[in-house]
Every structure is written in C-alpha cells, then in structure tokens.
Amino acid sequence: RQLPSVTPAVDILESETEILLRVDMPGISRENITINIDNGTMTLAGTRELSKTGVPNWSEVHDLEFHRTFSIPQSIDLAKVNAALQDGVLNLHLPKSESAKPRQIEIKVG
C-alpha cells in the first residue's frame, strides 16, 4: 500500500565545530530511519507504522513516510557524522573538518 509522504520539520544550527540538524519525526523508531550521504547530498527517509487495536472512532494520526534531502558542504567530515533519536527528534551531528574550522593566525615579528 502507498503511504502518504511528508516532509519533516527541521532546525539547522551551526557552531564553529559542527552543523546540527534537529529533525521532527514523531512516532518513528530508529530501525525505520535511513540516512544516506552520497556525492554531496544527504537523504533522510523513514516510515511510521502505528499499531492499531480496537475499532477507531476518530483517526487523525496515520501511517506515513518521511522524506527530506539536503546539500552537504564539502567542509563536513563524513567519517565523523553521527545521529541519535530521542523523543521523536532525530539529532544529526555533522562535524566540520579541521580545515574548515576557524583559527587564529599568529603574527610574527619579521
């Protein structure tokens, strides 16, 4: 069966060391989320399938698919990307590579 597809809400926060994405994915389990990074594009996808017991009198919450795509800057250290799901929010940490982090340049007397 075809599930309705929705675009999850996302907050993007940037610090000197990383880019953090907070993705709202209520009711989804970690096993049903996929995160793929390929050729500068990151794709988030997931499926929420709710267990149903009894006869529904009213239903506003449904099974659905989440899908969102982002462009990833070249300054991200792909080997250190990590994600955690807590309380329906996926926190996706994209650490910046050392060359992309700000640094102080010392001025020497010549």
Buried (B, 14 or more C-beta within 10 A) or exposed (E): EEEEEBEBEBEEEEEEEBBBBBBEBEEBEEEBBEBEBEEEEBEBBBBBBEEEEEEEEEEEEEEBBBBBEBEBEEBBBEEEBEBEBEEEBBBBBBBBBEEBEEEEEEEEEE
